[in-house]
Amino acid sequence: MATLDLQEQEQLDNLKAFWQRWGNLITTVVTLALLAFAGWNGWNWWQREQGLKASMLYDEVERAVDAKDGDKALRMWLQMKEQMPRATYTAHAALLTAQSLQNLKKADAAVAPLEWAAEKAEPAALRDLALLRLASAHLEAKRYTPAEAALSKVVSSAYVALVADRRGDLAQLQGQADKAREHYRAAYLALPEEQPYRRFVEAKLTALAVDVSSLAAKESK
């Protein structure tokens, strides 16, 4: 082995001194970085696996809904809720299951998935949609207080018209015709003219002896 010259020996001594001082810290930092990288890859893999599984279960919910098997749709959604509560598919499955149950005249059974979605769904727009449908389920069962409570939690400005419409339904079911007219007017004016649902609100106003043409005239001014 060749003899080291003085300069090389000095560099080697400096390297040894540096490593003695900082070696443990460098090793720790590198180890943590590698662990973080491995964890990140593992997390991404787990997310992809969860997304794929959620997608498959959502397909099962859709098939059950198409077959008008509300009980099976509910069972599949419950499985999704237990195994992957944070998946977007689970929130959509809750709304789809609840809609199927309501269509099958099982409004009471629709409450559980709607309550869950109203609290847990992401993004916030899905929570508001769940609250609107929850209010409808309560109205169908003539549970007026929880219906109003659900409507009061809707925060998105995109649902202002629908909230007013549901409040009109709530007032009418309680025999409060003046309040119903007020809420239906607000809903009618908040809906764009080209929105088909506006025709339904117009029919409700007409049934309550409201001159819709006068509302349209005020709107055009």
C-alpha positions, 0 to 999 in steps of 0.5 A: 500500500502506497505511503500517504503524503502529508496532504493526503494524511491531513485530509484523511484525518479531517474526514475522520474527525468530521465523521466522528462528530457528524456521522451518527446524525448523517446516518440518522437523517439518511435513514429517516429520509429513506423511511419517509420515502418508503412510507410515502410509496406505501401510502400511495399504494394503499390509497390506490388499493383502497380506491380500486376496492371502493370502486368495485364496491360502488359498482355493486351498489349501482347494480343493486340499485338498478335491480331495485334491491334497496336492502342489498345496496344498503348492505354494500354501502355499510361495508364501504362505510366500515372499510373505507369511510374516507373514500369519495366513492363511499359518500357517493354510494351513501347518496345513491343508496338513500335515493334508491331507498326513498324511491322504494318508499323506505324513507326511514331506512334512507336516513342513516346513510344520509346522516352519515354523508351529511357529516362525513362526506367530502367535498362539502358540496356532497354534505350539503346535498346529503342535508337536502335529501335528509330534509326531504326524507324527514319531510316525507315522514312528517318529522318537521323539526329534524327537517328544519335542522338539516336545512339550517346546516346547508351552507353552499350558496348554490343550494339557496333555491332548493333550501327555500323550496324545501322550506316552502314544502315544510311550511305547507305541510304544517298548514302555514300557507303564507310562509309557504308562499314566501319561501316558494317565491324566494326559490322561484326568483333564485332559480335561473329561468332556464332551470327546469326545476323552476317549473315545479316551483311555479306549479306550487305557487300557482296551487297557492294562488300566487300570480307567477306572471307578476313575479316574472315581471318584477324579475325582469325590471 
